[in-house]
């Protein structure tokens, strides 16, 4: 349950246990703990900043729950569908404690089912995707360390100082499942690229950059597109180093993640250019994040009067400091609640 991981070029070695702790007779693995930690931190970030995207936290809760659950199921389904391994039972297919989550499957599943949940909860889809992109970078940055603990998702041989070696990497490279990059010679006894670290750092840099850009975003969906471009570019490069890629056409060596990444980058750039031109010269206006309590009051007023209730105006997000924007949002909701309550009492 543990691996001795060494970085010979740096003179470092670590004894890494895959088990975080035990509950009763069940092992709880670091892989799951780190993924859960990444999800929790992403959700906390989302709740802290949702009002800045015109999204009420209560409405976002349902979207997040559906997106997370379906994202995990989709990540596993994608992996199982592409994996060359056989599974003896449904339960074995669902068991993720040993690893086996394909991030692009998770991204696609969370985006699709999250968007459907947005329609249900009347949350603006493009704005929610912006916030989700930031959350993905947090979750991926932390979750990739689960691959380090499991000693999986590593690359081909390298002579760089941070090359990594363990008995687990050697055992895998001696197996028949290795997907060697074109032109690479695999020596199981030599250090390999710690591609988990590359992706973790790539996501960290992306998160910091987009967090600094968040106030300057030009349209709803801007950050989501920049996320797709940034992550896709990094994943295309990193996937080319890995030795455990899921293949679309094994005989051709066509890597599924590289194809998806390339589509994401090209599609993202095209969409970013078109939408940036359309929004040129206009300040981003963010609708008030109307609370669920006010939405329920508005529905009651509409039922009583037979007339739709107009919601408050948009706020010029980029022109206001964050604190003032949030203060105005709270004040608008307070006034709206008072107004709706008076209409119901009349």
C-alpha positions as CSV (number, residue, x, y, z in Angstrom):
1,X,0.0,0.0,0.0
2,X,3.0,2.3,-0.1
3,X,5.7,3.3,-2.6
4,X,9.2,4.5,-2.2
5,X,9.4,7.4,-4.6
6,X,12.8,8.9,-5.5
7,X,13.9,11.9,-7.5
8,X,17.6,10.8,-8.1
9,X,18.6,14.1,-9.8
10,X,17.5,16.1,-6.7
11,X,18.7,13.5,-4.1
12,X,15.1,13.3,-2.7
13,X,13.1,10.2,-1.7
14,X,9.6,9.8,-0.1
15,X,7.8,6.8,1.4
16,X,4.3,7.4,0.1
17,X,1.3,5.4,1.5
18,X,-1.7,5.2,-0.6
19,X,-4.0,4.8,2.4
20,X,-4.9,8.1,4.2
21,X,-6.8,6.4,7.1
22,X,-9.1,3.5,7.9
23,X,-12.8,3.5,8.9
24,X,-13.7,0.2,10.4
25,X,-12.2,-2.3,8.0
26,X,-12.2,0.0,5.0
27,X,-9.2,1.8,3.6
28,X,-9.7,5.4,2.7
29,X,-7.2,6.3,0.0
30,X,-5.4,9.6,-0.5
31,X,-6.6,9.5,-4.2
32,X,-10.2,10.0,-3.1
33,X,-9.3,12.4,-0.3
34,X,-7.4,14.7,-2.6
35,X,-10.1,14.7,-5.2
36,X,-12.7,15.5,-2.5
37,X,-10.5,18.3,-1.1
38,X,-10.1,19.8,-4.6
39,X,-13.9,19.7,-5.1
40,X,-14.6,21.3,-1.7
41,X,-12.1,24.1,-2.3
42,X,-13.6,24.7,-5.8
43,X,-17.1,24.9,-4.3
44,X,-16.0,27.3,-1.6
45,X,-14.4,29.5,-4.2
46,X,-17.7,29.4,-6.2
47,X,-19.8,30.4,-3.2
48,X,-17.5,33.3,-2.3
49,X,-17.6,34.8,-5.8
50,X,-21.0,33.7,-7.2
51,X,-22.7,37.1,-6.7
52,X,-20.0,38.6,-8.9
53,X,-21.3,36.4,-11.7
54,X,-24.9,37.3,-11.1
55,X,-25.6,33.9,-9.5
56,X,-27.4,33.3,-6.2
57,X,-25.7,30.8,-3.9
58,X,-28.8,28.9,-3.1
59,X,-29.6,28.3,-6.7
60,X,-26.0,27.4,-7.4
61,X,-26.1,24.7,-4.7
62,X,-28.4,22.4,-6.8
63,X,-26.3,23.0,-9.9
64,X,-23.1,22.1,-8.1
65,X,-24.5,18.9,-6.6
66,X,-25.7,17.7,-9.9
67,X,-22.6,18.8,-11.7
68,X,-20.2,17.1,-9.2
69,X,-22.1,13.8,-9.1
70,X,-22.5,13.5,-12.8
71,X,-19.0,14.8,-13.4
72,X,-17.5,12.0,-11.4
73,X,-19.8,9.4,-13.0
74,X,-18.9,10.7,-16.5
75,X,-15.2,10.7,-15.7
76,X,-15.4,7.1,-14.7
77,X,-17.6,6.1,-17.7
78,X,-15.2,7.8,-20.1
79,X,-12.3,5.9,-18.5
80,X,-14.1,2.6,-18.6
81,X,-15.2,3.1,-22.2
82,X,-11.7,4.0,-23.4
83,X,-9.7,1.6,-21.1
84,X,-8.1,-1.5,-22.6
85,X,-8.8,-3.4,-19.4
86,X,-11.7,-5.8,-18.8
87,X,-14.0,-5.5,-15.8
88,X,-15.6,-8.5,-14.1
89,X,-18.6,-6.7,-12.6
90,X,-20.5,-3.4,-12.4
91,X,-19.1,-2.8,-8.9
92,X,-15.5,-3.1,-10.2
93,X,-16.4,-0.5,-12.9
94,X,-17.6,1.9,-10.2
95,X,-14.6,1.4,-7.9
96,X,-12.4,4.5,-8.2
97,X,-10.3,3.9,-5.1
98,X,-7.5,2.6,-7.3
99,X,-7.7,5.5,-9.7
100,X,-9.3,5.6,-13.1
101,X,-11.0,8.9,-13.6
102,X,-10.6,10.6,-17.0
103,X,-10.7,14.3,-16.5
104,X,-12.1,15.2,-19.9
105,X,-15.0,12.9,-19.2
106,X,-15.6,14.7,-15.9
107,X,-15.4,18.1,-17.5
108,X,-17.8,17.2,-20.3
109,X,-20.2,15.5,-17.9
110,X,-20.2,18.3,-15.4
111,X,-20.6,20.9,-18.1
112,X,-23.5,19.2,-19.8
113,X,-25.5,18.1,-16.8
114,X,-24.6,21.3,-14.9
115,X,-26.0,23.3,-17.9
116,X,-29.2,21.4,-17.7
117,X,-29.4,22.0,-14.0
118,X,-28.9,25.8,-14.7
119,X,-31.9,25.7,-17.0
120,X,-33.9,24.1,-14.2
121,X,-32.8,26.5,-11.5
122,X,-32.8,29.6,-13.8
123,X,-29.1,30.2,-13.5
124,X,-27.3,31.9,-16.4
125,X,-25.4,29.1,-18.1
126,X,-22.5,31.0,-19.5
127,X,-21.8,32.8,-16.2
128,X,-22.0,29.5,-14.4
129,X,-19.5,28.0,-16.8
130,X,-17.1,30.9,-16.1
131,X,-17.3,30.1,-12.4
132,X,-17.0,26.4,-13.1
133,X,-13.8,26.9,-15.1
134,X,-12.1,28.5,-12.1
135,X,-13.3,25.7,-9.9
136,X,-12.0,23.1,-12.4
137,X,-8.5,24.6,-12.2
138,X,-8.6,24.4,-8.4
139,X,-9.8,20.8,-8.3
140,X,-7.4,19.6,-11.0
141,X,-4.4,21.3,-9.4
142,X,-5.0,19.5,-6.1
143,X,-6.6,16.3,-7.5
144,X,-3.5,15.5,-9.6
145,X,-1.5,14.8,-6.5
146,X,-3.7,11.7,-6.1
147,X,-1.9,10.4,-9.2
148,X,1.4,11.0,-7.4
149,X,0.3,8.9,-4.4
150,X,-0.9,6.1,-6.7
151,X,2.2,6.5,-8.8
152,X,0.2,6.7,-12.0
153,X,-0.3,9.1,-14.9
154,X,3.5,9.6,-15.3
155,X,5.4,10.1,-18.5
156,X,8.2,8.5,-20.5
157,X,11.9,8.6,-19.5
158,X,13.7,11.8,-18.8
159,X,17.2,13.0,-17.8
160,X,15.8,16.2,-16.3
161,X,16.8,16.7,-12.6
162,X,13.2,16.2,-11.4
163,X,12.8,12.8,-13.1
164,X,10.9,10.4,-10.8
165,X,11.4,6.7,-10.1
166,X,9.6,4.1,-8.0
167,X,9.0,0.3,-8.1
168,X,5.5,1.1,-9.3
169,X,6.7,3.1,-12.3
170,X,9.1,0.3,-13.2
171,X,6.5,-2.4,-12.9
172,X,4.1,-0.5,-15.1
173,X,6.7,0.2,-17.8
174,X,7.4,-3.5,-17.9
175,X,3.7,-4.2,-18.7
176,X,2.1,-4.6,-22.1
177,X,-0.3,-1.6,-21.5
178,X,2.4,1.1,-22.1
179,X,1.5,3.7,-24.7
180,X,4.9,5.0,-25.6
181,X,5.1,8.4,-27.3
182,X,6.3,8.4,-30.8
183,X,10.1,7.9,-31.0
184,X,10.5,7.3,-27.3
185,X,12.6,4.4,-25.9
186,X,11.2,3.2,-22.6
187,X,13.7,2.0,-20.0
188,X,11.7,0.8,-16.9
189,X,14.7,1.3,-14.6
190,X,15.2,5.0,-15.5
191,X,13.4,8.1,-14.1
192,X,10.2,9.3,-15.8
193,X,8.5,12.7,-16.3
194,X,6.3,13.5,-13.2
195,X,3.5,14.6,-15.5
196,X,1.0,14.8,-12.6
197,X,3.3,17.7,-11.3
198,X,3.3,19.4,-14.7
199,X,-0.4,19.4,-14.9
200,X,-0.9,20.5,-11.3
201,X,1.5,23.5,-11.8
202,X,-0.1,24.3,-15.2
203,X,-3.5,24.5,-13.5
204,X,-2.2,26.6,-10.7
205,X,-0.7,29.1,-13.1
206,X,-3.9,29.1,-15.1
207,X,-6.0,29.7,-11.9
208,X,-3.8,32.7,-10.8
209,X,-3.9,34.2,-14.2
210,X,-7.7,33.9,-14.6
211,X,-8.3,35.1,-11.0
212,X,-6.4,38.3,-11.9
213,X,-8.3,38.6,-15.1
214,X,-11.7,37.9,-13.5
215,X,-12.5,41.5,-12.9
216,X,-11.6,42.4,-16.5
217,X,-13.7,39.7,-18.2
218,X,-15.6,41.1,-21.2
219,X,-18.6,38.8,-21.6
220,X,-20.3,35.9,-19.9
221,X,-18.4,32.8,-21.0
222,X,-15.1,34.6,-21.4
223,X,-13.3,32.8,-18.6
224,X,-14.8,29.5,-19.6
225,X,-13.3,29.9,-23.1
226,X,-9.9,31.0,-21.7
227,X,-10.0,27.9,-19.4
228,X,-10.7,25.6,-22.4
229,X,-7.8,27.2,-24.3
230,X,-5.3,27.2,-21.4
231,X,-6.1,23.7,-20.1
232,X,-6.4,22.3,-23.6
233,X,-3.0,23.6,-24.6
234,X,-1.3,22.2,-21.5
235,X,-3.1,18.9,-21.7
236,X,-2.1,18.4,-25.4
237,X,1.6,18.9,-24.5
238,X,1.5,16.8,-21.3
239,X,-0.6,14.0,-22.8
240,X,2.2,13.6,-25.4
241,X,4.6,12.6,-22.7
242,X,2.4,10.1,-20.9
243,X,2.7,6.3,-21.1
244,X,-0.8,5.5,-20.0
245,X,-2.9,7.4,-22.5
246,X,-6.4,6.3,-23.4
247,X,-6.3,5.6,-27.2
248,X,-9.1,6.2,-29.7
249,X,-7.3,4.1,-32.4
250,X,-4.6,2.0,-30.8
251,X,-3.2,1.0,-34.2
252,X,-2.6,4.6,-35.1
253,X,-1.5,5.7,-31.6
254,X,-4.3,8.4,-31.6
255,X,-4.6,9.7,-28.1
256,X,-8.2,10.6,-27.0
257,X,-7.2,13.4,-24.7
258,X,-5.0,15.1,-27.3
259,X,-7.8,15.1,-29.8
260,X,-10.2,16.6,-27.3
261,X,-7.6,19.1,-26.2
262,X,-6.9,20.2,-29.8
263,X,-10.6,20.7,-30.4
264,X,-11.0,22.7,-27.2
265,X,-8.1,25.0,-28.1
266,X,-9.1,25.6,-31.7
267,X,-12.8,26.0,-30.8
268,X,-12.0,28.2,-27.8
269,X,-9.8,30.6,-29.8
270,X,-12.4,31.0,-32.6
271,X,-15.2,31.6,-30.1
272,X,-13.1,34.0,-28.0
273,X,-12.2,36.1,-31.0
274,X,-15.8,36.3,-32.3
275,X,-17.3,37.1,-28.9
276,X,-14.6,39.6,-28.0
277,X,-15.3,41.6,-31.1
278,X,-19.0,41.6,-30.4
279,X,-18.4,42.9,-26.9
280,X,-15.7,45.4,-27.8
281,X,-16.3,48.9,-26.2
282,X,-19.0,47.7,-23.8
283,X,-18.6,47.3,-20.0
284,X,-19.7,43.9,-18.6
285,X,-23.1,44.3,-16.9
286,X,-23.9,41.6,-14.3
287,X,-27.5,41.0,-13.3
288,X,-28.4,41.1,-9.7
289,X,-28.0,37.8,-8.0
290,X,-31.6,37.6,-6.8
291,X,-32.0,35.4,-3.7
292,X,-34.2,32.4,-3.8
293,X,-36.4,33.9,-1.1
294,X,-37.0,36.9,-3.3
295,X,-37.7,34.6,-6.3
296,X,-40.4,32.8,-4.2
297,X,-41.9,36.1,-3.1
298,X,-41.9,37.3,-6.8
299,X,-43.7,34.1,-7.8
300,X,-46.3,34.7,-5.2
301,X,-46.8,38.3,-6.3
302,X,-47.1,37.2,-9.9
303,X,-49.7,34.6,-9.0
304,X,-51.6,37.2,-6.9
305,X,-51.6,40.0,-9.5
306,X,-51.3,38.0,-12.7
307,X,-48.5,40.3,-13.8
308,X,-44.8,39.4,-14.1
309,X,-42.5,41.0,-11.6
310,X,-39.5,42.9,-13.2
311,X,-36.2,42.1,-11.5
312,X,-33.8,44.9,-10.6
313,X,-31.4,46.4,-13.2
314,X,-27.9,45.1,-14.0
315,X,-24.8,46.4,-12.1
316,X,-21.7,47.6,-13.9
317,X,-19.4,45.0,-12.4
318,X,-16.0,46.1,-13.9
319,X,-16.6,49.7,-12.8
320,X,-17.2,48.9,-9.1
321,X,-14.8,47.6,-6.5
322,X,-15.7,44.1,-5.3
323,X,-16.8,45.2,-1.9
324,X,-19.0,48.0,-3.2
325,X,-20.5,45.6,-5.8
326,X,-21.4,43.1,-3.1
327,X,-22.8,45.8,-0.9
328,X,-25.0,47.1,-3.7
329,X,-26.1,43.5,-4.5
330,X,-27.2,43.0,-0.8
331,X,-29.0,46.4,-0.7
332,X,-30.9,45.7,-4.0
333,X,-32.1,42.3,-2.6
334,X,-33.2,44.0,0.6
335,X,-35.2,46.6,-1.3
336,X,-36.7,44.0,-3.5
337,X,-37.7,41.9,-0.5
338,X,-39.4,44.9,1.1
339,X,-41.2,45.9,-2.1
340,X,-42.5,42.3,-2.7
341,X,-43.6,41.9,0.9
342,X,-45.6,45.2,0.7
343,X,-47.3,44.0,-2.5
344,X,-48.3,40.7,-0.9
345,X,-49.6,42.5,2.2
346,X,-51.7,45.0,0.1
